[in-house]
């Protein structure tokens, strides 16, 4: 069946790299102002990884699927929002897909672009992170539980083995979930790693809990000392826009 779309994509690769058993971690959040404070956990997680681990940018993706906006920088100049693939060399290589926004339109086509890149890189497992959309809010300063789902029963079993509560019998909308369901079409196993919303921005407890699961399942090491110190800080020191995630 022919697929028609008006989607505009600008994909810029930084060169040909050979990856060793790479895993793809998708961590982008909405930039919509009405949802940003509630559902920015994935962006905060990716920002912390980029700050803490050594990554190399390997590709840039700009698209009409992202929010129809420009980002105005401190000097008054404007740039288009973009998402990027970053590469971390480890026991198994890690490809991190992160950026300014998750797609708001043409989400299937956008996901295909991301998965196409992953397939060419040799990815066999895809992890997508974010906040769960169908749930009651977690109390503001209570540790959230990590929940999720996978593309097949083996994936569900692996999630259970790592203490993830399985999501059952509910819709899982938008790009961060769709890319998990589409992964099997590309010969990949997909996992959604999420938390219930409710913790105030910058969602430090949520980031810690998801990183603990991800680092164990994927096999990378990340120092979470700064995050844990932020959790212990007095409430007035945990204001939006403060702490190591935003530096």
N, C-alpha and C positions, 0 to 999 in steps of 0.2 A: 504494500500500500504506500502510495506517495505521501510524504509528509510535507506540508507547506507551512512556512513560518516567516514572519517579518523580523525575526530576531537578528540583531546586529551583534557580532562578536569581533573583538580585536584581540588576537592571541599572539603574544610575543614570547618566543622561547629564547633562553639565554645560552643555548648551545646543547650539544649532545653529551649527556652524562650516562654512565653505566651504573645502574643501581644493583645492589645485592639484596635479594629477598625483601623488596621494599613493602612497607605497609602504608596505606593512605589514611591520614587523619583529617577529617573535614570539620573545621571549627569556625563557622561564620555565623553572625547574628544579624537580626534585622536592624536597619538604621532608622526605621520609622519612629518619630519622636514619641508617639503615644504608647509604644511598646518597648522602647529601648531600655528603660529602667527595670522592666520586669524580665526581659528575655535577652539579656546581653551576656549570659554565662559563657557561651562559646567564644565570643570575642575576648573576654577576659582571660580565659584559659589559653587561647592561642597567643595573646600578648605576653603572658607570663612565660610560656615556653620559648618564645622568640627572644625574650630578655635573658633567660636563664641558660638555655642550651645554645650551642654553636650551629647556626643554620646558614645555608647559602641559598639565595633566591635563584630559582631556575626558570620561572616563567611568570608572565603577567597576563591577566585576563580582564578585559574591559567589555562591558556588554550593556545593551539596552534592557536586559532582564533585571539589572540592578535598579535601585531607586532613581527616579528621574530628578536628579539633583547634581550639584557640584559641591565640592568641599572647598571652602574659602580658608586659606591658610593665614597665619599670623601676620604676614606681610601684605595681605589683601589680595593675593593672587588666587585664582581658582583652578582646581584640577578635577578631572572626572574620578568618581569612585572606581576602585579596582580591587580585584582579588589576586592573590599570588600563591604560587607553589614554592615552598621552601624545603630544602633538603638537609637532613641531619644524618651524618654517617655514624653508624653504631653497629652492634652485633648483627642486627637486621636494620637496614636503612629505613628511615622515617621520612615520608613526604607529608608535609603539613600544608593544607589548603586553608588560607586565612585571608582576611581582608576587611574592607570598609563596610561591606553590606552583604547580606544574603539576597538572592534574587526575589523580586516581588512579582515578576511576570515571566512567562515562558520557562517555567521552572523545570519541566521535563527536558527541554532542549539544553538548558544550562547544565543540568545534571549529566546529560550525555556527553557534553564537552569535557566535564571533569573526569568522568569515567573513561572516556576515550584516552585521555592523557595517562590515567592510571594503568590502563591495559597496556599501552605502549611501553610504559616504564616497567612492566612485569608485576604489577600489584596483584596479590591474591586475596587480601583481606582489606576491607574498608571499615573504618570506625567513624561514625558521625556523632557529634556531641551537641547538646543543647538542653533547653528547658522543655519539660512535658507540657502539652497544651491542654489536656483533658484531666484535670485533677483539682482537688482542694488545695489552697495555699498551705505551705509548711509554715509553722510559727517563725517569726522573724529571726530569732537568735537560737534556733534549734538546729542541730546537725541534720542535714537532709539525707535521705536514703537514695542510693543510686539505683535507678531502674532502667529497663531497656527491653529490646527485642532483637531478633536476628532473622536472617533470610531462610534459615532451615533449622531442623531439630538439633543438628550437631552444634550449630551456633548457639542455640538456646541453652543446650547442655553446658557449653563452655562459659556462658554468662553466669549460670547458676553456680558453677564451680568457683567463680570469683566473687560470689556474694551479691550478685546483681538481682534485684527483684524483677521478675518477668511481668511485663505489661501484657494484659490479655483482654480481648473482646472490647476494644475501643479504637476509634479512629486516630491516626497519627498523621496530621496534615503537614504540608509545606516541605520545602526543599530538603531540610536536614533529615527528615524521615523518608521522603521519596527516594533519595539517593541510595538508601539502604535496601529498599524494595527492588530497585532497578539493578543492583550490583550483580545479581545472579545472571542477568542477561550478558554480562561481560566476563563470566567465568570467575567471579569473585564472591566471597562470603561477606555479607554486610552485617554490622552491629550498630545499634543505636544505644548510646550511653547518655542518660539524661537524669535530671533531678526535677522535683516539683518546684514551682516558683514560690515566692513568698519572702525569701531572704532579701534584705535591702541591698541595693547596689553598694559596693562592688562584688557581692556574691562570693566572698572569700571562702566560706565553708563549702559552698557548692563546688568551687574550683578545686579545692583540696580533695574532696571526696571523689570527684571524677578523675582527677590525676592519679590518685592512688589505684583506682581500678585500671585505668589505661596503661600506666607504667608497668603494672603487673602482667596484664594481658599481652601487651605489645613487646615489652622487654627493654624499655629505655629507663634511664635513671635521671631524676630531676630533684634538685634540692628545694624543698618546700619550706625551708626555715623562715623566709621572709613572710610567706603567707600565714604560717602558724603564729608568728609574732603579731601580725596584724589582727588575727582573731582575738588574741589575748589583750589587745590594746583597749583602753577605755573607749566608750561609745563616741565621744566627741572627736576622737582621732580616726574614726572610721566613716568619715563623710564621703559623699560621692566625689569621685575624681581624685581621691587621695590613695596613698599606699603604693606598693611596688607594682601592682598591675598596670597603673596608669603612668608610670614614669617612663 
